[in-house]
Amino acid sequence: MSTPAVEAGPDGLLLVGHGSRCGEGAAEMLALAGLVCAALPNVAVDVGFLEMTDPPAGPVLDGLAAAGCERVVVLPLVLLGAGHAKSDVPALVLEGRRRHPDLHVHFGIPLGISRDLVGVLRGALASADASDLPLLLVARGTSDPDANGDAHKVARLLGEWVAAPFVHTAFTGVTAPKVSDGLQVFARLGYERMAVAFWFLCTGVLIERARAEIAAFSAATGVEVVDAGYLGPDPRVVPAIVERYEEAVRGIPAVNCDLCAYRAPWPGREDRQGQPIGVGHSHLAAEHRQPRP
């Protein structure tokens, strides 16, 4: 696996992906980084990961500094602003600043929800002739209520755009409803044909697992499920990334903190309020720094 070419220059962009045990998912993330590189020809663009996939993001930041960058934006390549965007990537930024005191390291906010990104899935539903079907949006589950709420918002926006007669949201883990439970709702409502779309940037184990559950559901119930897919390394995703980069360069990133579990004491998660970044479940926490077997 190779990362996008890095050329020496004053400005750099480090795209931080979560990482995946799925080689295809990692390749798609690198392909997306390549599209961003082409869109920002005067910026040294590289990609690193939090876990499971090499190269780790920290050493990639060191490499951008060694290549002569004077300013680097560290941008989380995630859709939902949960712990990875609110804790892990900010910790990378702070650690990078400590290692490279002369390097200007800026934090970029996650991609979040935008019309363009929702529009990619709208186009996928149209291409699959599934715009008028009841829709299940599948997202990565988190322990952050704010991020999970954003997934429901995406489902609503997409459903209204395609005039879906019914819209529901399910998650691949951590929170409810799970994918299998979400699918059963459609069967109980008597739908014989439905659509599924994934609020994921790239493929991976979670999508593969969800698709296996969908296949089992169809075999057991006879309900036809049209899979509209996920965002993927699509050129239409690139403008959202470029916009987040430019916001960080201008010093105006705006992270929604009003409902964040690190700020608001949600029931059962009160211990997160005011928690330092890079601790707890964070993949930068000590328990996640052990060498891989």
C-alpha positions as CSV (number, residue, x, y, z in Angstrom):
1,M,0.0,0.0,0.0
2,S,1.4,3.4,-0.9
3,T,0.3,6.9,0.2
4,P,-0.1,9.9,-2.0
5,A,3.1,11.5,-3.1
6,V,4.3,14.2,-0.8
7,E,6.2,17.2,-2.3
8,A,8.1,19.7,-0.1
9,G,6.1,22.9,0.3
10,P,5.0,25.3,3.0
11,D,1.5,23.9,3.3
12,G,0.5,20.3,4.2
13,L,-2.7,18.4,4.8
14,L,-2.8,15.2,6.9
15,L,-6.0,13.2,6.3
16,V,-6.6,11.0,9.3
17,G,-8.7,7.8,8.7
18,H,-9.9,5.5,11.4
19,G,-8.2,2.4,9.8
20,S,-9.7,-0.9,8.9
21,R,-8.8,-4.6,8.9
22,C,-10.3,-4.6,5.4
23,G,-7.6,-4.0,2.7
24,E,-10.2,-2.7,0.2
25,G,-11.4,-0.1,2.7
26,A,-7.8,1.1,3.3
27,A,-7.2,1.3,-0.4
28,E,-10.4,3.3,-0.9
29,M,-9.2,5.8,1.7
30,L,-5.9,6.2,-0.1
31,A,-7.7,6.6,-3.4
32,L,-9.8,9.4,-1.8
33,A,-6.6,11.0,-0.5
34,G,-5.3,10.9,-4.0
35,L,-8.3,12.8,-5.3
36,V,-7.8,15.4,-2.6
37,C,-4.1,15.7,-3.6
38,A,-5.2,16.4,-7.2
39,A,-7.6,19.1,-6.0
40,L,-4.9,20.8,-3.9
41,P,-1.9,20.8,-6.2
42,N,0.0,23.3,-4.1
43,V,-0.5,21.4,-0.8
44,A,1.5,18.4,0.4
45,V,-1.3,15.9,1.0
46,D,-0.8,12.6,2.9
47,V,-2.9,10.2,4.9
48,G,-2.4,8.3,8.2
49,F,-4.6,6.2,10.4
50,L,-5.6,5.8,14.0
51,E,-5.4,2.1,14.2
52,M,-5.4,-1.2,12.3
53,T,-4.0,0.3,9.1
54,D,-0.5,1.6,8.4
55,P,0.9,4.2,8.4
56,P,0.0,5.6,11.8
57,A,-1.0,9.3,11.6
58,G,1.7,10.5,14.1
59,P,4.7,9.5,12.0
60,V,3.0,10.8,8.8
61,L,2.8,14.2,10.5
62,D,6.5,13.9,11.3
63,G,7.1,13.2,7.7
64,L,5.3,16.3,6.5
65,A,7.4,18.3,8.9
66,A,10.6,16.7,7.6
67,A,9.4,17.4,4.0
68,G,9.6,21.1,4.7
69,C,6.0,22.0,5.5
70,E,5.6,25.1,7.7
71,R,1.9,24.6,8.3
72,V,-0.1,21.4,8.4
73,V,-3.8,20.9,8.8
74,V,-4.8,17.7,10.5
75,L,-8.2,16.7,9.2
76,P,-10.3,13.7,10.5
77,L,-11.7,11.8,7.6
78,V,-14.8,10.8,9.5
79,L,-18.5,11.7,8.9
80,L,-19.8,11.7,12.5
81,G,-18.2,13.9,15.1
82,A,-17.7,11.3,17.8
83,G,-14.7,10.4,20.0
84,H,-12.3,10.0,17.1
85,A,-12.9,13.6,15.9
86,K,-13.4,15.1,19.4
87,S,-10.6,13.3,21.2
88,D,-8.2,11.2,19.1
89,V,-7.4,13.7,16.3
90,P,-7.1,16.7,18.6
91,A,-4.6,14.6,20.7
92,L,-2.6,14.1,17.5
93,V,-2.6,17.8,16.9
94,L,-1.3,18.6,20.5
95,E,1.3,15.8,20.3
96,G,2.5,17.1,16.9
97,R,2.8,20.6,18.3
98,R,4.9,19.4,21.1
99,R,7.2,17.4,18.8
100,H,7.5,20.2,16.3
101,P,7.3,23.6,18.1
102,D,8.1,25.5,14.9
103,L,5.4,23.8,12.8
104,H,2.0,25.4,12.7
105,V,-0.4,22.5,13.2
106,H,-4.1,23.3,12.7
107,F,-7.1,21.1,13.6
108,G,-9.7,20.6,11.0
109,I,-13.2,19.5,11.8
110,P,-14.9,16.3,10.6
111,L,-16.8,16.3,7.3
112,G,-20.2,16.2,9.1
113,I,-23.4,16.6,7.1
114,S,-23.5,18.6,3.9
115,R,-25.8,18.7,0.9
116,D,-23.1,17.4,-1.4
117,L,-22.4,14.4,0.7
118,V,-26.0,13.5,1.2
119,G,-26.4,14.1,-2.6
120,V,-23.9,11.3,-3.3
121,L,-26.3,8.8,-1.7
122,R,-29.3,10.4,-3.4
123,G,-27.5,9.8,-6.7
124,A,-26.8,6.2,-5.7
125,L,-30.4,5.6,-4.8
126,A,-31.5,7.0,-8.2
127,S,-29.0,4.9,-10.1
128,A,-30.3,1.8,-8.3
129,D,-33.9,2.8,-9.2
130,A,-34.6,2.9,-5.5
131,S,-35.6,6.5,-4.9
132,D,-39.2,5.8,-4.1
133,L,-38.6,2.8,-1.8
134,P,-38.7,2.8,2.0
135,L,-35.2,3.6,3.2
136,L,-32.9,2.3,6.0
137,L,-29.9,4.4,6.5
138,V,-27.0,2.4,8.2
139,A,-24.4,4.4,10.1
140,R,-21.4,3.6,12.3
141,G,-22.7,3.5,15.9
142,T,-20.9,5.6,18.6
143,S,-21.2,6.2,22.3
144,D,-21.8,9.9,21.6
145,P,-25.5,10.8,21.5
146,D,-24.7,13.9,19.5
147,A,-23.1,11.9,16.7
148,N,-25.8,9.3,16.7
149,G,-28.4,12.1,16.4
150,D,-26.6,13.4,13.3
151,A,-27.0,9.9,11.7
152,H,-30.8,10.3,12.2
153,K,-30.6,13.7,10.6
154,V,-28.9,12.4,7.5
155,A,-31.6,9.7,7.2
156,R,-34.3,12.4,7.4
157,L,-32.5,14.7,4.8
158,L,-31.9,11.8,2.4
159,G,-35.4,10.4,2.8
160,E,-37.1,13.7,2.1
161,W,-34.8,14.4,-0.9
162,V,-35.9,11.1,-2.6
163,A,-39.4,11.2,-1.2
164,A,-39.0,7.9,0.5
165,P,-42.4,6.7,2.0
166,F,-40.7,5.6,5.2
167,V,-37.2,6.2,6.7
168,H,-35.5,4.5,9.5
169,T,-31.9,4.5,10.9
170,A,-29.8,1.6,12.2
171,F,-26.2,1.2,13.5
172,T,-23.5,-1.3,13.0
173,G,-22.7,-1.5,16.7
174,V,-22.3,0.3,20.0
175,T,-25.8,1.8,20.0
176,A,-29.3,0.7,19.0
177,P,-31.1,-0.1,16.9
178,K,-28.7,-2.6,15.3
179,V,-28.9,-3.4,11.6
180,S,-30.9,-6.6,12.1
181,D,-33.4,-4.9,14.3
182,G,-33.8,-2.0,11.8
183,L,-34.5,-4.4,9.0
184,Q,-37.2,-6.2,11.0
185,V,-39.1,-2.9,11.2
186,F,-39.6,-3.0,7.5
187,A,-40.8,-6.6,7.5
188,R,-43.3,-5.9,10.3
189,L,-44.7,-3.0,8.4
190,G,-45.3,-5.2,5.4
191,Y,-42.9,-3.8,2.9
192,E,-41.8,-6.3,0.2
193,R,-39.1,-4.1,-1.2
194,M,-36.8,-1.6,0.5
195,A,-33.5,0.3,0.0
196,V,-30.4,0.5,2.2
197,A,-27.8,3.2,2.1
198,F,-24.6,3.4,4.2
199,W,-23.4,6.6,5.8
200,F,-19.8,5.5,5.5
201,L,-16.9,7.0,3.6
202,C,-15.3,3.7,2.6
203,T,-16.0,0.0,2.9
204,G,-14.8,-2.2,5.7
205,V,-15.6,-5.0,8.1
206,L,-18.7,-3.2,9.5
207,I,-20.2,-2.8,6.0
208,E,-19.4,-6.4,5.1
209,R,-21.0,-7.6,8.4
210,A,-24.1,-5.5,7.7
211,R,-24.4,-6.8,4.2
212,A,-24.3,-10.4,5.5
213,E,-27.1,-9.5,7.9
214,I,-29.1,-8.0,5.0
215,A,-28.7,-11.2,2.9
216,A,-29.8,-13.3,5.9
217,F,-32.8,-11.0,6.4
218,S,-33.9,-11.2,2.7
219,A,-33.5,-15.0,2.7
220,A,-35.6,-15.4,5.8
221,T,-38.4,-12.9,5.0
222,G,-38.5,-12.6,1.2
223,V,-38.1,-8.8,1.4
224,E,-36.0,-7.5,-1.5
225,V,-33.3,-5.1,-0.3
226,V,-31.7,-2.8,-2.8
227,D,-28.2,-1.8,-1.7
228,A,-27.3,1.7,-2.7
229,G,-23.9,1.5,-1.2
230,Y,-21.7,4.1,0.6
231,L,-20.0,7.3,-0.4
232,G,-16.6,5.8,-1.4
233,P,-13.7,7.6,-3.1
234,D,-16.1,9.6,-5.2
235,P,-14.9,13.0,-6.7
236,R,-18.1,14.6,-5.3
237,V,-16.8,14.0,-1.8
238,V,-13.7,16.0,-2.4
239,P,-15.2,19.5,-2.2
240,A,-16.3,18.9,1.4
241,I,-12.8,17.9,2.3
242,V,-11.3,20.9,0.6
243,E,-13.8,23.2,2.3
244,R,-12.8,21.8,5.7
245,Y,-9.1,22.3,4.9
246,E,-9.7,25.9,3.8
247,E,-11.7,26.6,7.0
248,A,-8.8,25.3,9.1
249,V,-6.3,27.4,7.2
250,R,-8.4,30.5,7.7
251,G,-8.7,29.6,11.4
252,I,-12.4,29.4,11.5
253,P,-13.3,25.7,12.1
254,A,-16.5,25.5,14.0
255,V,-17.1,22.3,16.0
256,N,-20.6,21.7,17.4
257,C,-20.0,21.4,21.1
258,D,-23.5,22.3,22.5
259,L,-24.7,18.7,22.7
260,C,-21.2,17.0,22.9
261,A,-20.8,14.4,25.5
262,Y,-17.6,16.0,26.5
263,R,-19.5,19.2,27.4
264,A,-23.1,18.1,28.3
265,P,-23.6,15.5,31.0
266,W,-25.7,13.0,29.2
267,P,-27.2,10.2,31.4
268,G,-24.8,7.3,31.8
269,R,-22.0,9.3,30.3
270,E,-21.5,12.0,33.0
271,D,-17.9,11.0,33.5
272,R,-17.0,12.3,30.0
273,Q,-17.8,15.9,30.8
274,G,-14.6,17.8,30.8
275,Q,-12.6,14.6,30.1
276,P,-9.1,15.3,28.7
277,I,-8.6,14.5,25.0
278,G,-6.8,11.3,24.1
279,V,-8.0,9.2,27.1
280,G,-10.8,6.7,27.8
281,H,-11.9,4.8,24.7
282,S,-9.6,6.9,22.6
283,H,-7.4,4.9,20.3
284,L,-4.5,7.1,21.6
285,A,-5.1,5.9,25.1
286,A,-2.5,3.7,26.8
287,E,-4.4,0.5,26.2
288,H,-4.5,1.1,22.5
289,R,-0.7,1.9,22.2
290,Q,0.4,-1.7,22.9
291,P,2.3,-3.3,20.0
292,R,0.2,-5.4,17.7
293,P,0.5,-9.2,18.1
